[in-house]
Amino acid sequence: MSREVMERDLRAPEFRQGDADEYEFRDDGKIVRKDRFIRGMQDIASIIFGSRHDYEIGEVVAAVHRLKGVQALAAIDGARYVYEDDPKALEVLDYVKAVIDNPKESA
């Protein structure tokens, strides 16, 4: 190479493009981006809604809860086969499924 060594050449690869004021020390001493929570929320929203969707934080949280509910419903459906001969267990599974489907009505 014919160019001079720059300060950025001496940095770890994950920090080469950033400025020092974009980072901070976490409590455990690791260097992290100051905007990591904002970036994380943007990444989650992009995965859920697509990259061009405007969103509110509450929408993202609600969508994550719905996804978690979908996982729970799949687990309940699987449990029905295990407890198919136990009417009381099936009643409990039906109740839990109803709570997941309609959380405000069950409260």
Secondary structure, 3 states (H helix, E strand, C coil): CCCCCCHHHHCCHHHCCCCHHHEEECCCCCEEECCHHHHHHHHHHHHHHCCCCCCCHHHHHHHHHHHHHHHHHHHHHHHHHHCCCCHHHHHHHHHHHHHHHCHHHHC
